[in-house]
Amino acid sequence: MAEIPIRARREPDGGTVLAVRGEVDVATAPALREAIVRAVDGRPARVVIDLAAVSFMDSSALGVLISGYKYAQGAGVAMVLASPGPGVYRLLRTSGMVEIFEVVDPPDPSTEIRG
C-alpha cells in the first residue's frame, strides 16, 4: 500500500479533520480508508475530509469515500467533504457524490475546469 499524507486533528467542537494531500488513486486509497476508519472509531461528532490539497482523485478514491460514508453512518458519525479544488469537485459532481455528501466550501463555479 502506498502512503498518502493524511494529517488528523481533533477540533474543539468534537469533530475530527482528516487533511489529505496529493493524489488519491488505486495505490493510495487504502491509506485513506484506514484513516477514515480510525477517525470514525474514535466516535467524533463528525469527520471532515479536507480535500483542499488533493490534486487528483480516481474512482477508487470515490469508492473509499462511499464506503467510509456508510461506515460513519453505521457508527452514527456525520461525514463531510471540505474544500475540494475545481478538478476534484468536478469528479464529485459528475459522479453524483455531491448528492450524497455534504460538501462545504466548494470551489467558485468560475474556476471550474471545463472539458
N, C-alpha and C positions, 0 to 999 in steps of 0.2 A: 504494500500500500504506500503510495506516495504521500508525502506530507504537504499540507497547505497551512499557511499561517492563519491560525484562529486564536484570537485573544478573548477570553471570557472574563467578564467583570460583573459584579453584583451591583445593582443600582439601589439608591436609598429607598425607593418605593417598593423594594422587594423583588423586582424583576432581575433577570439575567440578560446581558447583552453578549452575543457572540459576534465579534468583529472579524469578518472574513476578508482575506486579501488574495489577490492573484486569480488564477484560473481554477474553476471548479469543473472538472471533467471526470471521465471514467476512472482515471488514476487517482484523483484526489477526493472524489465524492465520498468514499468510505470514511475518510477522516472527518468530514463534515457530519456524516451520520453519527459517528461516535460522539462528537462534541454536542450534538443536539440531544442524544440520549442521556449523556451525563448531565447536561443542563436541566432537562425535564425531570430526571431522577432526583434532583435537588429540590423539587417542588417549589419553584419560584412562583410569584403571581403571574408572570408571563415570561416568555423567551422572545427576545428581539434578535432577529438575524440581520445584522448590519452589513449591507451589500455595497456600501459606498466605494470600497477599494477592490471590488471584484471586476476584473477586466473581461472575463469570458465565462460563460456557463453553457453546458450542453444538456442533453436530455437526461443523462444520468444524474445530474445535479437536480433537475426538476423532480425526478423520482425520489431522491433523498428528501427534498423539501416536502413532497406529498406524504411520504411515509413518516417523516418527523412530525408533520401536522397531525396525522392520525394518532401517532403515539402520544403527542401532547394532549390531544382531545381526550383520549382514554384516561389520561392522568389528571384531567381537569385543569390543565395549564394552557393558557392562551399562547398562540404563536403568531408573531408579527414579522413582516419583512420591512426593512427600512432602507431608505436612500439608495435604491438601485440606480445605476447610471443608465443613460439612454439605451445602450445596446442590451443590457440585462433586462431593463423594463420592457423593451420590445419583445423579448423572448417570453417574459412572464405574461404579457398581454396577449400575444398571438397563441400561446398555449392554454389560455383561459385561466391562468393562475391568479390573475387579479380578481377573478370572480370568487375564488376560494379563500384567499388570504386577505387580511387587512394589510395594505401597503401604505406606509407612511413616508412622507417626503419623496413622492415620485418626481422624476425629472420634469422640467419645464417642457411642454409639448414642442416648443420651438427648437429645442436641442435634439429632438429625436432623430435617430439615424434612419434614413429612408432607403428603401431598396428591395 
